[in-house]
């Protein structure tokens, strides 16, 4: 799993509820929208369930200590230790490591606070996940770490929160435009780009327009496919395109 946002609740409804749940979560950073789903994931809260959580240290705190800091009264009524399943935290740094048969690469990427991007390689498929990415205020330089993660990826899931006009007003909010996401994908040689981290103020219709425009520009840049990430979206690799239930 990539991050532990509120979508984790709905994902949990599709998983075994009998204590056989086993999962690994790669957490990019600890902003609320990336961690709030954990206590609402029902299969984790079952005797016998196991969840391994990986993420960066936070200003002198281990990952476990950081979760303890924000998941406690009076901010939330339940502490991590009160969840029934076995939740194990792994503080990792700028490193490569294995999760089962998957090869994982974690690198710090520009955002607000310590933030990872991830690259996961499994079964001959590579996926880069750069959820929150601060676009340069001036110019279009790309951090070497970002290019390393996205290099030739079969799928790049990338921050695309703002229009150029919105970015002018929110240039230091830690995110980027759809144009910059396309730029990263092209420079890194990624094959498929999923536009992610949509602005909450954007309607479905506006996102559709942004994705349509990005798809046209992506074709001009030589990208195989540009899609808009959406809840419930399923991607299949091996020549089959995006489908949604």
C-alpha positions in Angstrom: 0.0 0.0 0.0 1.2 3.5 -0.8 0.4 5.9 2.1 -2.5 5.5 4.7 -5.0 8.2 3.6 -8.7 8.1 4.1 -9.1 5.8 1.1 -7.7 3.0 3.4 -11.2 2.7 4.9 -12.8 1.8 1.6 -9.9 -0.5 0.7 -10.2 -2.3 4.0 -13.8 -3.2 3.1 -12.5 -5.4 0.3 -10.0 -7.3 2.5 -10.3 -10.3 4.8 -11.8 -9.4 8.2 -10.8 -12.6 9.9 -7.3 -11.7 11.1 -5.5 -13.1 8.1 -4.8 -9.6 6.7 -1.1 -9.0 5.9 0.1 -5.8 4.3 3.0 -3.4 4.0 2.5 0.4 3.7 5.1 2.8 2.3 4.3 6.2 3.9 5.7 9.2 2.2 5.2 11.7 5.0 3.0 12.4 8.0 0.7 15.1 6.8 -2.9 14.3 7.8 -4.2 13.4 4.3 -1.6 10.6 4.2 -2.1 8.9 7.5 -5.7 9.5 8.7 -7.1 6.3 7.4 -5.1 3.9 9.6 -7.5 3.6 12.6 -10.5 3.2 10.2 -9.0 0.2 8.3 -11.1 -2.6 9.8 -9.0 -5.6 8.8 -6.0 -4.2 10.6 -8.0 -4.0 13.8 -8.4 -7.8 14.1 -6.5 -10.4 16.2 -3.8 -11.9 14.1 -3.7 -9.1 11.5 -0.2 -7.7 10.6 0.7 -4.4 9.1 4.3 -3.2 8.5 4.6 0.6 8.0 7.7 2.1 6.5 8.5 5.8 6.4 11.0 8.6 7.1 12.1 9.9 10.5 10.4 13.1 11.6 12.5 15.8 13.3 14.2 13.6 15.8 11.4 11.1 16.2 11.2 7.6 14.9 8.2 6.7 12.7 6.5 4.9 15.6 7.1 7.9 18.0 5.6 10.3 15.4 2.5 8.2 15.0 2.1 8.1 18.8 2.4 11.9 18.9 -0.6 12.6 16.6 -2.8 9.6 17.3 -3.7 10.1 20.9 -6.2 12.1 23.0 -7.3 14.8 22.8 -6.7 14.8 19.1 -8.0 11.2 18.6 -9.6 8.9 21.2 -7.6 5.7 20.2 -3.9 5.2 20.5 -1.8 3.1 18.1 -1.2 0.5 20.8 -4.9 0.1 21.4 -5.5 -1.2 17.9 -5.8 -5.0 18.0 -3.6 -6.0 15.0 0.1 -6.2 15.1 1.3 -2.9 13.6 5.1 -2.6 13.2 6.8 0.6 12.3 10.1 0.7 10.4 12.0 4.0 10.2 13.9 4.1 7.0 16.2 6.7 5.4 17.4 7.4 1.9 17.8 3.7 1.1 17.0 0.6 -0.9 15.3 -2.3 0.8 13.2 -5.4 0.1 9.6 -6.0 1.0 9.0 -9.6 0.3 9.9 -10.1 -3.4 9.6 -6.4 -4.2 12.5 -4.1 -4.4 11.8 -0.7 -2.8 13.8 2.5 -3.3 13.1 5.5 -1.0 14.5 8.9 -1.7 13.8 12.4 -0.2 11.8 14.6 -2.6 11.1 18.4 -2.3 8.0 19.1 -0.3 7.2 20.7 3.1 8.9 18.6 5.8 10.7 15.2 5.4 9.0 13.5 2.5 9.8 10.4 0.5 9.1 9.3 -3.0 9.1 5.6 -3.7 10.0 3.3 -6.5 8.7 -0.3 -6.3 9.9 -3.0 -8.7 8.1 -6.3 -8.7 7.6 -9.0 -11.3 9.3 -7.0 -14.0 7.1 -3.9 -13.4 8.3 -0.6 -12.0 6.1 1.9 -10.3 7.2 5.4 -9.0 5.1 7.1 -6.4 5.8 10.8 -6.0 2.7 12.0 -4.2 3.7 15.5 -3.0 6.3 17.4 -5.0 7.3 21.0 -4.7 7.7 22.5 -8.2 10.5 25.0 -8.4 9.1 28.5 -8.1 11.4 29.6 -10.9 12.5 27.4 -13.8 11.7 23.7 -14.4 14.7 21.9 -12.8 14.0 18.4 -11.5 15.7 17.0 -8.4 18.0 14.1 -9.2 16.3 12.0 -6.6 13.0 12.4 -8.5 14.5 11.5 -11.8 16.1 8.4 -10.2 12.8 7.2 -8.8 10.9 7.8 -12.0 13.6 6.6 -14.5 11.8 4.5 -17.1 9.0 3.6 -14.8 6.1 1.7 -16.2 3.8 3.9 -14.1 4.6 7.2 -12.5 2.0 8.4 -10.0 2.7 12.1 -9.6 1.5 15.2 -7.8 -0.5 17.4 -10.2 -2.5 19.5 -7.8 -2.5 23.0 -9.4 -3.2 24.8 -12.6 -0.5 27.4 -13.5 -2.8 30.2 -12.3 -3.3 28.5 -8.9 0.4 27.8 -8.6 1.1 31.5 -8.8 -0.9 32.0 -5.6 0.3 28.8 -3.8 3.8 28.4 -5.1 5.2 27.4 -1.7 2.5 24.9 -0.7 4.6 22.0 -1.7 2.8 20.9 -4.8 3.0 21.3 -8.6 1.1 21.7 -11.8 -0.1 19.2 -14.3 2.5 20.8 -16.7 5.3 20.0 -14.3 4.1 16.4 -13.8 4.2 16.0 -17.6 7.7 17.5 -17.6 8.9 15.0 -15.0 7.4 12.1 -16.8 9.0 13.0 -20.1 12.5 13.8 -18.6 12.5 10.5 -16.6 11.2 8.4 -19.6 8.2 7.2 -17.7 5.8 5.2 -19.9 2.5 5.9 -18.1 1.6 8.9 -16.0 -1.2 9.0 -13.4 -2.1 12.5 -12.3 -2.6 12.4 -8.6 -3.2 14.6 -5.5 -6.0 16.6 -7.1 -6.9 19.8 -5.5 -10.0 19.4 -3.2 -11.6 22.5 -4.7 -11.6 21.0 -8.2 -14.8 19.4 -9.3 -14.9 16.1 -11.3 -15.7 18.1 -14.4 -12.6 20.3 -13.9 -10.4 17.4 -13.3 -11.7 15.7 -16.5 -10.8 18.9 -18.4 -7.3 19.0 -16.9 -6.8 15.3 -17.7 -8.0 15.7 -21.2 -5.6 18.6 -21.8 -2.7 16.8 -20.2 -3.4 13.7 -22.3 -3.1 15.7 -25.5 0.1 17.3 -24.4 1.4 14.0 -23.1 0.9 12.5 -26.6 2.9 15.3 -28.1 5.7 14.6 -25.5 5.8 10.9 -26.4 4.1 9.5 -23.2 2.3 6.2 -23.8 -0.7 7.1 -21.6 -1.8 9.9 -19.2 -4.7 9.2 -16.9 -6.3 10.9 -13.9 -6.0 8.9 -10.7 -9.5 8.2 -9.1 -10.9 6.2 -6.3 -11.6 2.7 -7.4 -9.4 2.9 -10.4 -7.6 -0.3 -11.4 -4.6 -0.5 -13.6 -3.4 -3.7 -15.3 0.0 -4.1 -16.8 0.9 -6.1 -19.8 -0.8 -4.1 -22.6 -4.2 -3.7 -20.9 -5.2 -0.1 -20.2 -7.0 1.6 -17.3 -10.4 0.4 -16.2 -12.7 1.6 -13.4 -15.6 -0.3 -11.8 
